[in-house]
Amino acid sequence: MRQPSVIARRVAAASVSLVVAAGAAACGPEDSDAKGSGGDSTPHKGGTLTVLNAQPQSDFDPARLYTSGGGNVPSLVFRTLTTRNRENGAAGAKVVPDLATDTGRPNKDATVWTYTLKKGLKYEDGTPITSADIKYGIERSFAPELSGGAPYLRDWLVGAADYQGPYKDKKGLSAIETPDARTIVFHLNKPEGEFPYLATQTQFTPVPKSKDTGTTYESHPVSSGPYKVLKNENDGEHLVLERNTHWSAATDEERKAYPDRIDVRSGLDSSVINQRLSASQGADAAAVTTDTNLGPAELAKVTGDKELAARVGTGRFGYTNYLAFNPKVKPFDNPKVRQAVAYAIDRSSVVNAAGGSALAEPATTFLPDQKSFGYTPYDPFPAGRSGNPAKARELLKQAGYANGLTLTLTHSNSKDFETSPEIATAVQDALKKAGITVKLQGLEENDYRDQIHSVKTEPGLFLAHWGADWPSGGPFLAPIFDGRQIVKDGANFNTGQLNDKSVNDEIDAINKLTDLDAAAQRWGALDKKIGEDALVVPLFHPVYKRLYGKDVKNIVISDWTGVLDISQVAVK
């Protein structure tokens, strides 16, 4: 997942389809039965599940969605070669087969991946799903008019860098072979041991060529999942799904598909969503949200109400909020200045500014505190939770700033409790104790994104955040610290502009590993090595607290998404 500007398409939407709005182990709702509330906790088929969201489920085309693990609402309609394991906590951070019989069979150096489709797979019209449909679905994601999905395939597939999709190039991608109706083979430019994770993205959804309507396909994409689209109004603002009678649970171990209908209503104010879920009147009693958290004030109210507290799902998505340095800008070219800032940070005040310990956990590592990422505890500049201004002053003196210095901190004006004025002010107050005067530069969200993502305009000090495309250290560390991913004339995420051969080589070496547990350990060690350079100062990892209606059962919250998985939910 990327910065929230991009994550919005993923974690929150993934929840990241990004969102999209889109992390220890995620758990079921606190103080409640993990199966949900109500006298009879056994989930049953039937009823209508209502989804109340702030962000519309826009671009409902598998080619255009940027999701984590296939997304939340999208994965009800779109099945992929692999998917996320739909279980609570750490078990849910594993990749499992979906349309395929396994998570993929690599050759010796992980440059060729082969998949076999399960038998009996059908679309909503009863026609069979074939490997050629998956190949075509991937190819159409390269069409410029259907852009927006995960960018990895253009980089990973042999000869795909300049491919413009099947509408312009009828020959297709030779890097994807379909020797028969149930076999698909991918040829990669370089070893990629995490290809099974990528195969959870919606670009791996089968699309029948005869039913492809280009940019209008999103209004009624052909379903391969347990639900089909009945209605899609105002580009995903109101989405109604009903059962796909040709979906077979015998081919799908992950999606429970209990409700008969899913009614997704978006464009709502977050306070209204939480108020409706709290009241649980009428249809709202069987309602959930996939993108709206409880705020600090709302959480305080909920915590004091036993019945409401029993209807709060708690989870953690792989996500880190941090302070970023641009070493190309003075005085941040001096490591001691960066170290001084790291020592001066008061994480307790930052956590309070983010909503308190119930909504944020202090971070000293860039990788989230989850095993799947390779989390390795370390703190290269230990200053406790309240900072160490004396140590910061000592380092500033060594750097030639015995009388302190003045810095500018760039942040967003959005009220997101992440890069917003509240967090910036907490940083400002902490650094003041170390003799550092911080001037705050608040920008509107679009200007903020444009400035921090451009090598030409990147500030010296700014607030940033990063989320996971999938639960592994690879998509977390590589975009931020791989020197070959520095983008000179576009959106750049390597904020420290680090181009260290030893780091780049280790990233390549880990990518060759198909043993994901072994890879995770290496990612953790690399995180620790990079952390010693003080190119970023990790601040906190968010915690998601979300209400659900009183008639909602079977609550599953995994470490992959950190939010309630609606493919598991049942209603009265």
Residue pairs with C-beta under 8 A, 6 or more apart in sequence:
1 7
1 10
1 11
1 14
1 16
1 18
1 19
1 20
1 22
1 68
1 318
1 319
1 466
1 467
1 468
1 469
1 475
2 10
2 466
2 467
2 469
2 479
2 493
3 449
3 452
3 453
3 464
3 465
3 466
3 493
4 11
4 21
4 22
4 416
4 418
4 419
4 465
4 467
5 445
5 449
5 453
6 18
6 66
6 491
7 16
7 18
7 19
7 20
7 21
7 22
7 467
8 18
8 19
8 20
8 21
8 22
8 55
9 17
9 18
9 19
9 20
9 59
9 65
9 66
9 148
10 16
10 17
10 18
10 19
10 20
10 22
10 66
10 67
10 68
10 71
10 467
10 469
11 17
11 18
11 19
11 20
11 21
11 22
11 68
11 317
11 319
11 467
11 561
12 18
12 19
12 20
12 21
12 22
12 55
12 290
12 291
13 19
13 20
13 21
13 22
13 55
13 57
13 65
13 66
13 67
13 71
13 72
13 73
13 74
13 291
14 20
14 22
14 67
14 68
14 69
14 70
14 71
14 72
14 561
15 21
15 22
15 68
15 72
15 290
15 291
15 317
15 544
15 561
15 562
15 563
16 22
16 67
16 68
16 71
16 317
16 467
16 561
17 57
17 65
17 66
17 67
17 68
17 71
17 72
17 73
17 74
17 202
18 66
18 67
18 68
18 71
18 467
19 55
19 291
20 55
20 66
20 67
20 68
20 71
20 291
21 54
21 55
21 291
21 292
22 291
22 317
22 467
23 316
23 317
23 318
23 319
23 368
23 369
23 370
23 541
23 542
23 543
23 559
23 562
24 316
24 369
24 370
25 89
25 90
25 316
25 370
25 559
26 88
26 89
26 90
26 92
26 314
26 315
26 316
26 557
26 558
26 559
26 562
27 88
27 89
27 314
27 315
27 557
28 34
28 88
28 313
28 314
28 555
28 556
28 557
29 310
29 311
29 312
29 313
29 314
29 548
29 555
29 557
30 309
30 312
30 314
31 306
31 309
31 310
32 310
32 311
32 312
32 555
33 41
34 88
34 555
35 41
35 42
35 43
35 553
35 554
35 555
36 43
36 552
36 553
36 554
36 555
36 570
37 310
37 311
37 550
37 551
37 552
37 553
38 550
38 551
38 553
38 572
41 553
42 553
43 256
43 258
43 553
43 554
43 570
44 258
44 570
44 572
45 257
45 258
45 259
45 260
45 570
46 258
46 259
46 260
46 571
47 258
47 259
47 260
47 261
47 286
47 570
47 571
47 572
48 259
48 260
48 261
48 262
48 263
48 283
48 286
48 571
49 259
49 261
49 262
49 263
49 286
49 287
49 288
49 552
49 566
49 569
49 571
50 263
50 264
50 265
50 283
50 284
50 286
50 287
50 288
50 549
51 73
51 262
51 263
51 264
51 265
51 287
51 288
51 289
51 290
51 566
52 265
52 268
52 273
52 276
52 277
52 284
52 287
52 288
52 289
52 292
53 264
53 265
53 266
53 268
53 273
53 289
53 290
53 291
53 292
54 266
54 267
54 268
54 269
54 270
54 273
54 291
54 292
55 266
55 291
56 234
56 235
56 236
56 237
56 266
56 267
57 73
57 74
57 236
57 239
57 264
57 266
58 235
58 236
59 65
59 148
59 218
59 235
59 236
60 74
60 77
60 218
60 219
60 221
60 229
60 232
60 236
60 239
61 146
61 215
61 217
61 218
61 221
62 74
62 78
62 137
62 141
62 149
62 202
62 203
62 205
62 207
62 221
63 137
63 140
63 141
63 143
63 146
63 148
63 149
63 202
63 203
63 207
64 141
64 146
64 147
64 148
64 149
64 218
65 71
65 74
65 148
65 149
65 202
66 148
66 149
66 150
66 201
67 74
67 75
67 201
67 202
68 317
68 467
68 468
68 469
68 470
68 560
68 561
69 75
69 83
69 84
69 200
69 470
69 560
69 561
70 78
70 80
70 83
70 84
70 98
70 200
70 201
70 202
71 78
71 202
72 290
72 561
72 563
72 565
72 566
72 567
73 239
73 262
73 264
73 290
73 566
74 202
75 83
75 202
75 225
75 255
75 567
76 225
76 226
76 227
76 241
76 255
76 257
76 262
76 566
76 567
77 221
77 223
77 224
77 225
77 227
77 228
77 229
77 241
78 202
78 205
78 221
78 223
78 224
78 225
79 98
79 99
79 205
79 206
79 224
79 225
79 252
80 98
80 99
80 199
80 200
80 201
80 202
80 204
80 205
81 97
81 98
81 99
81 100
81 104
81 115
81 134
81 184
81 199
81 200
81 204
82 95
82 96
82 97
82 98
82 100
82 103
82 104
82 196
82 197
82 199
82 200
82 204
83 95
83 96
83 97
83 98
83 200
83 254
84 92
84 93
84 94
84 95
84 96
84 200
84 254
84 558
84 560
84 561
85 91
85 92
85 93
85 94
85 95
85 96
85 254
85 558
85 560
86 92
86 254
86 255
86 256
86 556
86 558
86 565
86 567
86 568
87 556
87 558
88 556
88 557
88 558
89 557
89 558
89 559
90 370
90 371
90 372
90 559
91 558
92 556
92 557
92 558
92 559
92 560
92 561
92 565
93 370
93 371
93 372
93 471
93 558
93 559
93 560
94 372
95 103
95 196
95 197
95 199
95 200
95 470
96 103
96 253
96 254
97 103
97 118
98 200
98 252
98 254
99 117
99 118
99 121
99 129
99 134
99 206
99 224
99 251
100 115
100 116
100 117
100 118
100 199
101 115
101 116
101 117
101 118
102 115
102 116
103 196
103 199
104 113
104 114
104 115
104 195
104 196
104 199
105 113
105 114
105 115
106 112
106 113
106 114
106 193
106 195
106 514
107 113
109 191
109 512
110 188
110 191
110 192
110 193
110 195
110 511
110 512
110 513
110 514
111 187
111 188
111 189
111 190
111 191
111 192
112 185
112 186
112 187
112 188
113 185
113 186
113 188
113 192
113 195
113 196
114 183
114 184
114 185
114 186
115 131
115 183
115 184
115 185
115 186
115 199
116 182
116 183
117 129
117 130
117 131
117 134
117 181
117 182
117 183
117 184
118 251
119 182
119 251
120 248
120 250
120 251
121 128
121 129
121 224
121 251
122 128
122 129
122 246
122 247
122 248
123 129
123 206
123 208
123 222
123 223
123 224
123 246
124 222
124 223
124 224
124 228
124 244
124 245
124 246
124 247
125 222
125 246
126 246
127 208
128 181
129 206
129 224
130 178
130 181
130 182
130 206
131 178
131 180
131 181
131 182
131 183
131 184
132 178
132 181
132 209
133 206
133 207
133 208
133 209
134 178
134 184
134 204
134 205
134 206
135 172
135 173
135 176
135 178
135 184
136 166
136 172
136 206
136 207
136 208
136 209
136 212
137 203
137 204
137 205
137 206
137 207
138 153
138 173
138 176
138 203
138 204
139 163
139 165
139 166
139 172
139 173
139 176
140 146
140 165
140 166
140 167
140 207
140 212
141 149
141 153
141 165
141 203
142 153
142 154
142 160
142 163
142 164
142 165
142 173
143 164
143 165
143 166
143 167
143 168
143 214
144 164
144 165
145 167
145 214
145 215
146 165
146 214
146 215
149 201
149 202
149 203
150 198
150 201
150 203
150 469
152 198
152 201
153 160
153 198
153 203
154 160
154 161
154 163
155 161
155 189
156 188
156 189
156 190
156 192
156 195
156 198
157 173
157 175
157 176
157 186
157 187
157 188
157 189
158 174
158 175
158 187
158 188
158 189
159 173
159 174
159 175
160 173
160 175
163 169
163 173
166 172
166 209
167 214
175 186
175 187
175 188
176 184
176 185
176 186
176 187
177 184
177 185
177 187
178 184
178 185
179 185
186 195
188 195
190 508
190 511
191 508
191 511
191 512
192 198
192 511
193 510
193 511
193 512
193 513
193 514
193 515
193 516
193 519
194 470
194 472
194 474
194 475
194 511
194 516
194 519
197 469
197 470
197 471
197 472
197 475
198 204
198 470
200 470
205 224
206 224
207 217
207 221
207 222
208 222
211 217
211 222
218 232
218 235
219 229
219 232
220 229
220 232
221 229
223 229
223 244
223 247
224 247
225 244
225 247
225 252
225 255
226 243
226 244
226 247
226 249
226 252
226 255
226 257
226 567
227 241
227 242
227 243
227 244
227 247
227 257
227 262
228 241
228 242
228 243
228 244
229 239
229 240
229 241
230 240
230 241
230 242
230 261
231 238
231 239
231 240
232 238
232 239
232 240
233 239
234 267
236 264
236 266
237 265
237 266
237 267
238 264
238 265
238 266
239 262
239 263
239 264
239 266
240 261
240 262
240 263
240 264
241 261
241 262
241 263
241 264
242 260
242 261
242 262
243 257
243 260
243 261
247 257
249 257
254 567
255 567
255 568
256 554
256 567
256 568
256 569
256 570
257 567
258 554
258 568
258 569
258 570
258 571
259 286
259 569
259 570
259 571
262 566
263 283
270 292
270 293
270 295
271 295
271 298
273 289
273 292
274 292
274 294
274 295
274 298
274 547
276 284
276 287
277 284
277 287
277 288
277 289
277 311
277 547
277 548
277 549
278 302
278 308
278 547
280 287
280 311
280 549
280 550
280 551
284 549
285 549
285 550
285 551
285 572
286 549
286 551
286 552
286 571
286 572
287 548
287 549
287 552
288 546
288 548
288 549
288 552
288 564
288 566
288 569
289 546
289 547
289 548
290 563
290 564
290 566
292 546
293 359
293 544
293 545
293 546
294 302
294 312
294 359
294 545
294 546
294 547
295 355
295 417
296 355
296 356
296 359
299 355
299 356
299 358
299 359
299 545
301 308
302 308
302 309
302 312
302 545
302 547
303 309
303 358
307 550
308 547
311 547
311 548
311 549
311 550
311 552
312 545
312 546
312 547
313 544
313 545
313 546
313 547
313 548
313 555
313 557
313 563
313 564
314 543
314 544
314 545
314 557
315 543
315 544
315 546
315 557
315 558
315 559
315 561
315 562
315 563
315 564
316 361
316 368
316 369
316 370
316 541
316 542
316 543
316 544
316 559
316 562
317 467
317 468
317 542
317 544
317 559
317 560
317 561
317 562
317 563
318 368
318 370
318 372
318 373
318 467
318 468
318 471
318 476
318 559
318 562
319 368
319 465
319 466
319 467
319 468
319 541
319 542
319 562
320 363
320 366
320 367
320 368
320 465
320 466
320 476
320 538
320 539
320 540
320 541
321 354
321 360
321 363
321 418
321 419
321 423
321 463
321 464
321 465
321 538
321 539
321 540
321 541
321 542
322 363
322 366
322 463
322 464
322 465
322 466
322 536
322 537
322 538
322 539
323 341
323 345
323 427
323 461
323 462
323 463
323 464
323 536
323 537
323 539
324 452
324 461
324 462
324 463
324 464
324 495
324 496
324 535
324 536
325 332
325 338
325 341
325 460
325 461
325 495
325 496
325 534
325 535
325 536
325 537
326 332
326 458
326 459
326 460
326 461
326 495
326 496
326 497
327 333
327 338
327 496
327 497
327 535
328 458
328 497
329 458
329 459
329 460
330 460
331 337
331 399
331 401
331 405
331 407
331 460
332 338
332 460
332 461
334 399
334 400
335 533
335 534
336 395
336 396
336 398
336 399
337 395
337 396
337 399
337 401
337 405
338 534
338 535
338 537
339 381
339 395
339 534
340 391
340 392
340 393
340 395
340 396
340 399
340 434
340 436
341 392
341 407
341 431
341 436
341 461
341 534
341 537
342 380
342 381
342 383
342 534
342 537
343 381
343 383
343 387
343 388
343 389
343 391
343 392
343 395
343 434
344 383
344 387
344 388
344 389
344 392
344 430
344 431
344 433
344 434
344 436
345 383
345 387
345 427
345 430
345 431
345 537
345 539
346 385
346 386
346 387
346 426
346 429
346 430
346 433
347 362
347 363
347 385
347 386
347 387
347 539
347 540
348 362
348 385
348 386
349 386
349 426
349 429
349 430
350 360
350 362
350 423
350 426
350 427
350 430
350 539
350 540
351 357
351 360
351 361
351 362
351 540
352 426
353 417
353 422
353 423
353 425
353 426
354 360
354 417
354 418
354 422
354 423
354 540
354 542
355 417
358 543
358 545
359 417
359 542
359 543
359 545
360 417
360 540
360 541
360 542
360 543
361 369
361 540
361 541
361 543
362 385
362 539
362 540
363 369
363 538
363 539
363 540
363 541
364 377
364 378
364 379
364 380
364 382
364 538
365 375
365 376
365 377
365 378
365 379
365 527
365 528
365 531
365 538
366 476
366 477
366 480
366 527
366 530
366 531
366 536
366 538
367 373
367 374
367 375
367 376
367 473
367 476
367 477
367 523
367 524
367 527
368 375
368 468
368 476
368 541
369 375
369 541
370 471
370 559
371 520
372 471
372 472
372 516
372 520
372 559
373 468
373 471
373 472
373 473
373 476
373 520
373 523
373 524
374 472
374 473
374 519
374 520
374 521
374 522
374 523
374 524
374 525
374 527
375 524
376 521
376 524
376 525
376 527
376 528
378 527
378 528
378 531
380 528
380 531
380 532
380 534
381 534
382 388
383 391
383 392
387 430
387 433
387 434
389 430
389 433
389 434
389 435
392 431
392 434
392 435
392 436
393 404
393 434
393 435
396 402
396 404
396 405
396 434
396 435
396 436
401 435
403 435
404 434
404 435
404 436
404 437
405 435
405 436
405 437
406 436
406 437
406 438
406 439
407 431
407 436
407 437
407 438
407 439
407 460
407 461
408 438
408 439
408 440
408 441
408 459
408 460
408 461
409 424
409 427
409 428
409 438
409 439
409 440
409 441
409 461
409 462
409 463
410 441
410 443
410 448
410 451
410 452
410 459
410 461
410 462
410 463
411 419
411 420
411 421
411 423
411 424
411 440
411 441
411 442
411 443
411 448
411 462
411 463
412 419
412 420
412 442
412 443
412 444
412 445
412 448
412 463
413 420
413 421
413 442
413 443
413 444
413 445
413 448
414 420
414 445
414 448
417 423
418 463
418 465
418 542
419 448
419 462
419 463
419 464
419 465
421 440
421 442
423 463
423 539
424 440
424 442
424 463
425 440
427 438
427 463
428 438
428 440
431 437
431 438
432 438
441 459
443 451
450 457
451 457
451 458
451 459
452 458
452 459
452 462
452 464
452 495
453 491
453 492
453 493
454 491
454 492
455 486
455 487
455 488
455 492
455 497
458 492
458 495
462 495
464 495
464 536
466 476
466 479
466 480
466 493
468 475
468 476
469 475
470 560
471 559
471 560
472 516
472 519
472 520
472 523
473 510
473 519
473 520
473 522
473 523
473 524
473 526
473 527
474 507
474 510
474 511
474 519
474 523
476 523
477 507
477 523
477 526
477 527
477 530
478 485
478 507
479 485
479 493
479 494
480 493
480 494
480 495
480 496
480 536
481 494
481 496
481 498
481 500
481 503
481 507
481 530
481 535
482 494
482 503
482 504
482 507
483 494
483 497
483 498
483 499
483 500
483 501
483 503
483 504
484 499
484 504
485 493
485 494
486 492
486 494
486 497
486 499
487 493
487 494
495 535
495 536
496 533
496 535
496 536
498 530
498 533
498 535
503 526
503 529
503 530
506 522
506 526
506 529
507 526
509 522
510 519
510 522
510 523
510 526
513 519
513 522
531 538
544 562
544 563
546 563
546 564
548 555
548 564
549 571
551 571
551 572
552 569
552 570
552 571
553 569
553 570
553 571
553 572
554 568
554 569
554 570
555 564
555 568
555 569
556 564
556 565
556 568
556 569
557 563
557 564
557 565
558 565
